Amino acid sequence: MTSRTSRVLIELLPEKYRDEIAGDLIEEPVSTKRMNGELAVAVVRLFPLNFTLREDYDMKHAKWIAAAAIAVVGLLQAWDSGILGAPAWIAALVVFTIALGIAGLFTENESIRLSIAAIVFVLLFVARVVSPVRLPELTLVGLPIFLLLVLGPRFMGLAKAKSPPRGPGTAA
Amino acid sequence: MPRQDLPGGFEQIVMLAVTRLGDNAYGMTVRAEIEQRTARKVSLGAVYSTLDRLETKGYVTSKQAAGGGEREGRAKRFFRVTAQGVRALNEGIAALDRMREGVAAIPRPARVT
């Protein structure tokens, strides 16, 4: 039986080895404390695998278009919010937030993607609150990021399921 | 001079463990084999990240298999060293031997029979 912490850590493992690592630790009689320790180490060591692209060409293409959309719409919205009048570190925080949102597009791990979507809003809210200059519309920067991180994969999955499989014998 | 990447120290140990285990080489058994033979604690994360790197290099292949009740039905991934991996492993060990040759402070250990 796995603890709640273990279940959260298992969700953060890359999909490729999630079942294998969890199964190994269940099979091996280890204490909950050791299991959580092992899982935490595995999450850190295998974290880059969450960002390995394994989709076909069309999916990769769609992600780069989404990344460009986040960058352009996010920066335009930040400019429109008056970010140029804010201190440099606030602007840097907003740029970091946009970059984080783009990084979120390239993970297959849903838990990490949803966490990034939440962190983006928290960071934008913090930037808005601590900024000495009023930036009332700054949180709107997070809207395209939220839409593409949370809803995008669902639409892509639906589109993929509807399109006929390509392969030998398929008409061009 | 071969251009193949020489596997690192821990990579060599993991490949040797996979070879020793034959058809029963999966994460937990590989870790147990290394811990038993080297008398060192090794994390499962280190074993899997090394196996993943070795697979990317083409030195090992893996195959997923269904897991039983002892693992709550979670899949197992069995690993096998490829012919390319065996060549790279031999090269790595031979390179170490050549480097050690003539170094008095690090003599070659007596062969275990």
Contacts between the chains, C-beta under 8 A, distances in Angstrom:
chain1	res1	chain2	res2	distance
A	16	B	52	7.6
A	17	B	27	7.9
A	17	B	48	5.2
A	17	B	52	7.4
A	17	B	77	7.1
A	19	B	67	7.2
A	19	B	74	4.4
A	19	B	75	4.3
A	20	B	26	7.2
A	20	B	27	5.7
A	20	B	48	7.3
A	20	B	64	7.7
A	20	B	74	7.2
A	20	B	75	6.1
A	20	B	76	6.3
A	20	B	77	4.5
A	21	B	27	6.5
A	21	B	44	5.9
A	21	B	45	7.6
A	21	B	48	6.2
A	22	B	74	5.3
A	23	B	67	4.9
A	23	B	71	3.6
A	23	B	72	7.1
A	23	B	74	3.1
A	23	B	75	6.5
A	23	B	76	6.3
A	24	B	26	7.2
A	24	B	27	4.5
A	24	B	28	3.9
A	24	B	31	7.8
A	24	B	44	6.0
A	24	B	71	7.4
A	24	B	76	7.9
A	25	B	28	7.9
A	25	B	44	6.8
A	26	B	70	7.6
A	26	B	71	5.1
A	26	B	72	5.4
A	26	B	74	6.6
A	27	B	28	6.0
A	27	B	70	5.2
A	27	B	71	4.6
A	28	B	28	5.4
A	38	B	43	6.1
A	38	B	44	5.3
A	38	B	45	7.0
A	41	B	43	4.5
A	41	B	44	7.6
A	41	B	45	4.2
A	41	B	46	7.4
A	42	B	43	7.1
A	42	B	44	5.8
A	42	B	45	3.3
A	42	B	48	6.5
A	43	B	45	7.5
A	44	B	45	7.0
A	45	B	43	7.4
A	45	B	45	3.8
A	45	B	46	6.2
A	45	B	48	7.4
A	45	B	49	4.4
A	46	B	45	6.1
A	46	B	48	6.2
A	46	B	49	5.5
A	46	B	52	7.3
A	49	B	52	6.5
